[in-house]
């Protein structure tokens, strides 16, 4: 076999490896890499996200990860919002239609400048009506537009499937949770296309069914929609587990979890306060069409307040 032939054969054999290597940078980073690469993480969603509780649990968890630089977390959730652009007749007693994320998304992204966006929509997007293909397509189109806008802004997107809807606590003539099953399943299927999807809906549905074996009246959502504190902790557990910390799923309460992580109990209230200050400021500054939402401080003042809270958090961590 001649030297020239050997060289040609070697080049041919190595070519696929070089091609695969060239494609590697386009692959999704690992969850840990996402955190290391991110300076600002923005949460988008409806009233469940706007409540801020599960966002604060996630923000507190970041303190335990030994990151050289902990990303800033901004909750930009807005009550009543949909990603489908739909609103039922007579919403809020006819006072206002549901706000559409598309109306404010570009302004939110411009104001917050995220590296990573975590979005959870669907609860309101089915408009609390039986499954309908046209409504479902509106949801799909809205999610795709959200993904496109986030990526155009230079950020990565993690989509969280819709929470469980408690048909027992807010019964209808059909299962609305069954409608959300379809929405969640579609999102999970998009993993095949390379989407980053954290599944909340199926685990939450199964957890409620499991707990009702012992307590038939158990609920995470007393009104059928909005999680109580235990419900918010369950949401946070699924997200934290998606990022690779499975220990969150075995902790009954956030207090138990953070105690095991050796975080002083004084930290969580400070983080919750910081989340609220930044949420009100960025949501208010970006603007929206939802009445009754506090405008908050101007961004420079809110960031200063957040910095002061961060200093208190740091001192609490270093003196305990």
C-alpha positions in Angstrom: 0.0 0.0 0.0 1.5 3.3 -1.1 2.1 6.2 1.4 -0.1 8.5 -0.7 -3.0 5.9 -0.6 -2.5 5.6 3.2 -2.7 9.3 3.6 -5.8 9.6 1.5 -7.5 6.8 3.5 -6.6 8.5 6.8 -8.2 11.8 5.6 -11.3 9.9 4.5 -11.7 8.1 7.8 -11.2 11.3 9.9 -13.6 13.4 7.9 -16.8 12.3 9.8 -15.1 13.0 13.1 -14.1 16.5 12.1 -17.6 17.2 10.8 -19.1 16.0 14.1 -16.7 18.1 16.1 -17.6 21.1 14.0 -21.3 20.6 14.8 -20.7 20.2 18.5 -20.8 23.9 19.4 -24.4 24.0 18.1 -25.5 21.4 20.6 -27.4 22.4 23.8 -25.0 23.0 26.7 -25.5 20.9 29.8 -27.6 22.4 32.6 -24.5 23.3 34.6 -22.9 24.9 31.6 -26.1 27.0 31.1 -25.7 28.3 34.7 -22.0 29.1 34.2 -22.6 30.8 30.9 -25.5 33.0 32.2 -25.3 36.4 33.8 -29.1 37.0 33.8 -31.9 34.5 34.0 -35.4 35.7 33.2 -38.6 33.9 34.1 -41.7 34.4 32.0 -45.2 33.1 32.8 -48.6 34.0 34.1 -49.8 34.6 37.6 -48.1 31.4 38.9 -44.7 32.8 37.9 -45.6 36.3 38.8 -46.3 35.1 42.4 -42.6 34.7 42.6 -42.4 31.9 45.1 -41.0 29.1 43.0 -38.7 31.6 41.3 -37.3 32.6 44.7 -36.7 28.9 45.7 -34.8 28.5 42.4 -32.8 31.7 43.0 -31.9 30.5 46.6 -30.8 27.1 45.2 -28.3 28.9 42.9 -26.5 30.1 46.1 -25.7 26.4 46.9 -24.1 25.6 43.5 -20.6 26.9 44.1 -20.7 29.1 41.0 -17.9 31.6 40.6 -20.5 34.1 39.5 -24.1 33.6 40.5 -26.6 34.7 37.8 -29.1 37.5 38.5 -32.6 36.2 38.5 -35.5 38.4 37.2 -39.1 37.3 37.5 -41.0 38.9 34.6 -44.2 37.0 35.0 -47.6 38.7 34.4 -50.9 37.7 35.9 -53.6 36.4 33.5 -51.1 36.3 30.6 -51.2 33.8 27.7 -48.7 32.9 25.0 -51.6 32.0 22.7 -53.0 35.5 22.5 -56.5 34.2 23.4 -58.9 35.5 26.0 -62.3 34.1 27.0 -65.5 36.2 26.7 -66.1 38.2 29.8 -62.6 37.6 31.3 -62.2 39.4 34.7 -65.9 40.3 34.6 -65.4 42.0 31.3 -62.9 44.5 32.8 -60.0 43.5 30.5 -59.0 40.8 28.1 -56.1 38.5 29.0 -52.7 40.1 28.1 -50.8 38.5 25.3 -47.1 37.9 25.9 -46.3 38.9 22.3 -47.5 42.5 23.0 -44.6 43.0 25.5 -42.0 40.3 24.8 -39.6 42.4 22.8 -39.7 45.2 25.5 -39.1 42.7 28.3 -36.1 41.1 26.5 -34.7 44.5 25.7 -35.0 45.7 29.4 -33.8 42.5 31.0 -31.0 41.4 28.6 -31.2 37.7 29.5 -28.7 35.0 28.7 -31.3 32.4 29.7 -35.1 32.5 29.7 -37.3 30.0 31.6 -40.9 30.2 30.4 -44.0 28.4 31.7 -47.3 28.9 29.8 -50.4 26.9 29.1 -52.6 27.1 32.2 -54.5 30.1 30.7 -53.9 29.3 27.1 -56.6 26.7 26.8 -59.0 29.4 28.1 -60.5 26.8 30.5 -62.5 25.2 27.6 -62.5 21.7 26.1 -59.7 20.8 23.8 -59.9 22.5 20.4 -57.4 22.2 17.6 -57.6 25.9 16.7 -56.8 27.0 20.2 -54.0 24.4 20.4 -52.5 25.8 17.2 -52.5 29.3 18.7 -50.6 27.9 21.7 -48.1 26.1 19.5 -47.6 29.2 17.3 -47.2 31.4 20.4 -44.5 29.0 21.9 -42.7 29.0 18.6 -42.7 32.8 18.4 -41.5 33.0 22.0 -38.6 30.7 21.2 -37.7 32.6 18.0 -37.7 35.9 19.8 -35.6 34.7 22.7 -33.0 33.2 20.4 -33.0 36.3 18.3 -32.1 38.2 21.4 -29.1 35.9 21.9 -30.5 33.9 24.8 -31.3 30.3 25.5 -34.8 29.1 26.2 -36.0 26.5 28.7 -39.8 25.7 28.4 -41.6 24.3 31.4 -44.7 22.3 30.7 -48.0 23.7 32.2 -48.8 23.0 35.8 -51.4 20.5 36.9 -55.0 21.8 36.9 -57.1 20.5 39.8 -60.3 19.3 38.3 -61.5 18.2 41.8 -61.1 21.7 43.3 -62.5 23.6 40.3 -64.7 21.0 38.4 -66.0 21.5 34.9 -68.1 19.3 32.6 -64.8 18.0 31.2 -61.2 17.5 32.4 -59.3 20.7 31.8 -56.2 18.9 33.1 -56.8 16.5 30.2 -56.5 19.5 27.9 -53.2 20.5 29.5 -52.0 16.9 29.1 -52.1 17.5 25.3 -50.2 20.8 25.6 -47.6 19.2 27.9 -47.1 16.2 25.7 -46.5 18.3 22.6 -43.8 20.3 24.4 -42.1 17.2 25.6 -42.1 15.9 22.0 -40.2 19.0 20.9 -37.1 17.6 22.8 -36.6 15.5 19.6 -36.0 18.8 17.7 -33.5 19.9 20.3 -35.7 22.1 22.5 -34.9 22.3 26.2 -38.1 21.2 28.0 -38.5 20.7 31.7 -41.6 18.6 32.4 -43.7 19.8 35.2 -47.2 18.7 34.1 -46.9 14.9 34.2 -44.9 14.7 37.5 -47.3 17.1 39.2 -50.4 15.2 37.9 -48.9 11.9 39.2 -47.9 13.4 42.5 -51.4 14.7 43.2 -52.9 11.3 42.3 -50.4 9.5 44.6 -51.1 11.8 47.6 -54.8 11.4 47.1 -54.5 7.7 47.8 -53.9 8.6 51.4 -55.8 11.9 51.5 -58.6 12.1 48.9 -58.9 15.9 49.5 -55.2 16.7 49.0 -54.4 19.6 46.7 -51.6 21.8 45.6 -54.1 24.3 44.3 -57.0 25.2 46.5 -58.7 27.1 43.7 -57.8 24.6 41.0 -55.2 26.9 39.4 -52.9 28.8 41.8 -50.4 26.7 43.8 -50.1 27.1 47.5 -46.6 27.1 49.1 -46.3 23.3 48.8 -47.3 23.6 45.2 -44.7 26.2 44.5 -42.1 24.1 46.1 -43.1 21.2 43.9 -42.7 23.4 40.8 -39.2 24.5 42.0 -38.3 20.9 42.7 -38.9 19.8 39.1 -36.9 22.7 37.8 -34.0 22.2 40.2 -34.0 18.5 39.3 -33.9 19.4 35.6 -30.7 21.4 36.3 -29.2 18.2 37.8 -29.8 18.4 41.5 -32.1 15.4 42.2 -31.7 15.9 46.0 -34.5 18.5 45.7 -37.1 15.9 44.9 -36.7 14.1 48.2 -37.1 17.2 50.4 -40.6 17.7 51.8 -40.2 21.4 52.3 -37.8 24.1 51.0 -36.8 24.7 54.6 -35.7 21.1 54.9 -33.9 21.3 51.6 -32.0 24.4 52.3 -31.1 23.3 55.8 -29.5 20.2 54.3 -27.6 22.6 52.0 -26.4 24.4 55.1 -28.1 27.7 54.2 -29.2 29.9 57.1 -33.0 30.3 57.3 -32.7 34.1 57.1 -31.6 33.8 53.5 -34.8 32.7 51.8 -36.9 35.8 53.0 -34.2 38.1 51.7 -34.1 36.3 48.3 -37.9 36.5 48.1 -37.8 40.3 48.8 -35.1 40.7 46.1 -37.2 38.7 43.5 -40.2 41.0 44.3 -38.3 44.2 43.9 -36.8 43.3 40.6 -40.1 41.8 39.3 -42.1 44.9 39.9 -39.5 47.1 38.4 -38.8 45.2 35.2 -42.4 44.3 34.5 -43.6 47.8 35.2 -40.8 49.4 33.1 -41.3 47.1 30.1 -45.0 47.9 30.2 -48.1 45.8 29.6 -51.9 46.0 29.3 -52.8 44.2 32.5 -54.5 46.6 35.0 -53.9 46.3 38.7 -50.2 45.4 38.7 -47.7 47.4 40.8 -45.4 49.5 38.7 -42.4 49.2 41.0 -39.3 51.3 41.3 -37.3 52.6 38.3 -34.8 50.0 37.2 -31.7 51.9 38.6 -33.3 52.2 42.0 -34.6 48.6 42.0 -31.1 47.3 41.1 -29.6 49.3 43.9 -32.2 47.9 46.3 -31.4 44.4 45.0 -27.7 45.0 45.5 -28.3 46.0 49.1 -30.3 42.8 49.6 -27.5 40.8 47.9 -25.0 42.3 50.4 -27.2 41.2 53.3 -27.5 37.7 51.8 -23.7 37.5 51.4 -23.1 38.7 55.0 -25.6 36.1 56.3 -23.9 33.3 54.4 -20.4 34.3 55.6 -21.2 34.9 59.2 -23.1 31.7 59.9 
